[in-house]
Amino acid sequence: MIKIFSLYIALLSIVAGAGSCAFTPKTTRTMLAKAEGQQFDMIIVPGIPFDNGKWDRTMKARVYWSKYLFDKGIAKNIMYSGSAVYTPYFEASVMALYAEALGIPKENIFTETKAEHSSENIYYGFHKARQLGYKRIAVATDPFQAKLMKKFARKKVSSDITIIPIVFDTLKAMEAAMIDPPINAASAFQENFVSIKKREGFWKRFRGTMGAWIDTSAYR
């Protein structure tokens, strides 16, 4: 698993280096440097589907990045966002279970389980955090999603929201100490689940990613 994860990080770093569809490695390091020395009340981490009974490389990368930010004192609290979208498991709940298993205290872990699209992860996560009384809020995810969602986050959510994309060199340096802890995924299972692929066609899902179906009354 470690070798596969290492290859995943290497491939993502190469693609990110192209810079067209993701923040470049240099940009991610700059964005992290700006976040260091600050402390955010809440960092939102978008979800990823949980399939085949274990986390995939993307989920592992996002959860470990959130742990890094917590351990460094950049994040006081972490909110994982994601409903049961493509599989019958609430993405946020699964990620929260892994985060706790990795050592983030349960009292510093929050979930948002309404979001079904990337735009909704940020929108609902931000407004739930505000509803809970948190003021300084950031989003932490991979460089691809971060670049895709930055404009939306600043224009449609809040102009002062901070984006902290994964720095793959930093993640790679952590790899030797990474584990794949067991979790009780059954606690994140949704009964009577229907996949979004059966509920929405491709173009409707695409428009959802762009923020077309956001419930603006949520968490208000």
C-alpha positions as semicolon CSV with decimal commas, in nm:
position;residue;x (nm);y (nm);z (nm)
1;M;0,000;0,000;0,000
2;I;0,286;0,239;0,082
3;K;0,452;0,181;-0,258
4;I;0,124;0,238;-0,440
5;F;0,060;0,556;-0,242
6;S;0,413;0,675;-0,321
7;L;0,352;0,624;-0,692
8;Y;0,022;0,811;-0,660
9;I;0,195;1,110;-0,500
10;A;0,467;1,107;-0,766
11;L;0,217;1,101;-1,052
12;L;0,008;1,379;-0,901
13;S;0,320;1,589;-0,850
14;I;0,416;1,548;-1,217
15;V;0,068;1,642;-1,339
16;A;0,046;1,932;-1,096
17;G;0,377;2,057;-1,229
18;A;0,211;2,121;-1,564
19;G;0,001;2,385;-1,388
20;S;-0,289;2,392;-1,633
21;C;-0,551;2,213;-1,425
22;A;-0,393;2,235;-1,081
23;F;-0,185;2,461;-0,863
24;T;0,184;2,400;-0,934
25;P;0,410;2,257;-0,661
26;K;0,570;2,601;-0,623
27;T;0,230;2,764;-0,579
28;T;0,118;2,507;-0,322
29;R;0,433;2,570;-0,119
30;T;0,371;2,945;-0,135
31;M;0,010;2,904;-0,025
32;L;0,116;2,682;0,266
33;A;0,381;2,935;0,368
34;K;0,113;3,205;0,384
35;A;-0,103;2,980;0,603
36;E;0,181;2,897;0,841
37;G;0,195;3,130;1,135
38;Q;-0,182;3,164;1,121
39;Q;-0,441;2,955;1,301
40;F;-0,778;2,877;1,149
41;D;-1,079;2,798;1,364
42;M;-1,199;2,541;1,111
43;I;-1,053;2,378;0,804
44;I;-1,299;2,218;0,562
45;V;-1,194;1,902;0,378
46;P;-1,412;1,791;0,082
47;G;-1,517;1,428;0,078
48;I;-1,435;1,144;-0,158
49;P;-1,634;0,820;-0,211
50;F;-1,560;0,523;0,016
51;D;-1,558;0,207;-0,196
52;N;-1,451;-0,156;-0,160
53;G;-1,439;-0,128;0,218
54;K;-1,129;0,090;0,240
55;W;-1,012;0,444;0,173
56;D;-0,855;0,517;-0,163
57;R;-0,538;0,717;-0,224
58;T;-0,720;1,049;-0,264
59;M;-0,910;1,014;0,062
60;K;-0,593;0,907;0,240
61;A;-0,406;1,209;0,105
62;R;-0,679;1,453;0,211
63;V;-0,714;1,308;0,560
64;Y;-0,339;1,299;0,618
65;W;-0,307;1,656;0,493
66;S;-0,573;1,767;0,739
67;K;-0,383;1,588;1,016
68;Y;-0,064;1,766;0,914
69;L;-0,239;2,104;0,934
70;F;-0,385;2,012;1,274
71;D;-0,053;1,887;1,411
72;K;0,121;2,205;1,294
73;G;-0,134;2,419;1,475
74;I;-0,263;2,572;1,151
75;A;-0,604;2,415;1,211
76;K;-0,783;2,417;1,546
77;N;-1,062;2,197;1,412
78;I;-1,135;1,992;1,100
79;M;-1,469;1,954;0,923
80;Y;-1,505;1,676;0,667
81;S;-1,784;1,738;0,418
82;G;-1,967;1,485;0,203
83;S;-2,292;1,293;0,185
84;A;-2,343;0,934;0,066
85;V;-2,315;1,016;-0,304
86;Y;-2,170;0,737;-0,517
87;T;-2,155;0,469;-0,248
88;P;-2,380;0,403;0,056
89;Y;-2,137;0,558;0,303
90;F;-2,137;0,917;0,424
91;E;-1,802;1,041;0,297
92;A;-1,761;1,292;0,580
93;S;-1,832;1,029;0,845
94;V;-1,582;0,782;0,698
95;M;-1,310;1,046;0,679
96;A;-1,384;1,152;1,036
97;L;-1,340;0,791;1,150
98;Y;-1,001;0,772;0,980
99;A;-0,898;1,110;1,123
100;E;-0,981;0,996;1,474
101;A;-0,796;0,668;1,416
102;L;-0,490;0,869;1,311
103;G;-0,494;1,065;1,635
104;I;-0,694;1,382;1,579
105;P;-0,903;1,426;1,897
106;K;-1,272;1,352;1,846
107;E;-1,371;1,687;1,994
108;N;-1,183;1,862;1,714
109;I;-1,351;1,666;1,434
110;F;-1,674;1,779;1,271
111;T;-1,881;1,648;0,980
112;E;-2,112;1,801;0,721
113;T;-2,322;1,536;0,545
114;K;-2,547;1,731;0,309
115;A;-2,300;1,810;0,029
116;E;-2,309;1,603;-0,289
117;H;-2,081;1,819;-0,509
118;S;-1,746;1,995;-0,464
119;S;-1,906;2,339;-0,461
120;E;-2,147;2,220;-0,191
121;N;-1,861;2,083;0,020
122;I;-1,721;2,434;0,045
123;Y;-2,050;2,623;0,067
124;Y;-2,218;2,399;0,326
125;G;-1,897;2,341;0,520
126;F;-1,833;2,715;0,545
127;H;-2,186;2,802;0,656
128;K;-2,207;2,515;0,903
129;A;-1,878;2,630;1,056
130;R;-2,014;2,985;1,081
131;Q;-2,337;2,853;1,232
132;L;-2,127;2,681;1,499
133;G;-1,956;3,012;1,576
134;Y;-1,624;2,968;1,395
135;K;-1,485;3,272;1,213
136;R;-1,150;3,196;1,050
137;I;-1,215;2,925;0,794
138;A;-1,000;2,758;0,528
139;V;-1,038;2,477;0,275
140;A;-0,777;2,200;0,244
141;T;-0,775;1,963;-0,051
142;D;-0,562;1,844;-0,343
143;P;-0,419;2,102;-0,589
144;F;-0,663;2,001;-0,864
145;Q;-0,983;2,053;-0,669
146;A;-0,833;2,357;-0,496
147;K;-0,769;2,536;-0,825
148;L;-1,107;2,436;-0,966
149;M;-1,294;2,565;-0,661
150;K;-1,088;2,873;-0,565
151;K;-1,286;3,119;-0,779
152;F;-1,618;2,973;-0,664
153;A;-1,510;2,985;-0,299
154;R;-1,403;3,350;-0,317
155;K;-1,700;3,472;-0,524
156;K;-1,989;3,260;-0,398
157;V;-1,889;3,171;-0,043
158;S;-1,661;3,431;0,116
159;S;-1,391;3,662;-0,016
160;D;-1,175;3,594;0,289
161;I;-1,182;3,213;0,276
162;T;-0,830;3,066;0,257
163;I;-0,730;2,776;0,031
164;I;-0,452;2,542;0,150
165;P;-0,378;2,284;-0,122
166;I;-0,178;1,970;-0,048
167;V;0,198;2,009;-0,084
168;F;0,298;1,673;-0,225
169;D;0,663;1,699;-0,117
170;T;0,543;1,741;0,241
171;L;0,299;1,453;0,208
172;K;0,570;1,229;0,062
173;A;0,799;1,305;0,356
174;M;0,525;1,176;0,588
175;E;0,476;0,854;0,394
176;A;0,703;0,624;0,594
177;A;0,498;0,686;0,908
178;M;0,158;0,649;0,738
179;I;-0,076;0,370;0,842
180;D;-0,407;0,227;0,718
181;P;-0,602;0,199;1,044
182;P;-0,914;-0,016;1,074
183;I;-1,243;0,170;1,119
184;N;-1,604;0,075;1,185
185;A;-1,740;0,184;0,847
186;A;-2,082;0,038;0,928
187;S;-2,146;0,341;1,148
188;A;-2,127;0,560;0,836
189;F;-2,365;0,348;0,627
190;Q;-2,679;0,505;0,480
191;E;-2,989;0,288;0,460
192;N;-3,203;0,294;0,144
193;F;-2,918;0,445;-0,054
194;V;-2,960;0,544;-0,419
195;S;-2,647;0,646;-0,613
196;I;-2,637;0,994;-0,759
197;K;-2,574;0,831;-1,097
198;K;-2,927;0,691;-1,082
199;R;-3,075;1,016;-0,956
200;E;-2,896;1,262;-1,185
201;G;-2,763;1,256;-1,540
202;F;-2,409;1,363;-1,628
203;W;-2,492;1,725;-1,711
204;K;-2,699;1,773;-1,400
205;R;-2,410;1,640;-1,192
206;F;-2,171;1,870;-1,378
207;R;-2,390;2,171;-1,307
208;G;-2,402;2,059;-0,944
209;T;-2,023;2,065;-0,932
210;M;-2,042;2,425;-1,051
211;G;-2,286;2,512;-0,773
212;A;-2,621;2,507;-0,955
213;W;-2,816;2,314;-0,691
214;I;-2,694;2,470;-0,368
215;D;-2,957;2,511;-0,097
216;T;-2,876;2,864;0,016
217;S;-3,098;2,825;0,323
218;A;-2,886;2,542;0,463
219;Y;-2,705;2,609;0,793
220;R;-2,852;2,960;0,826
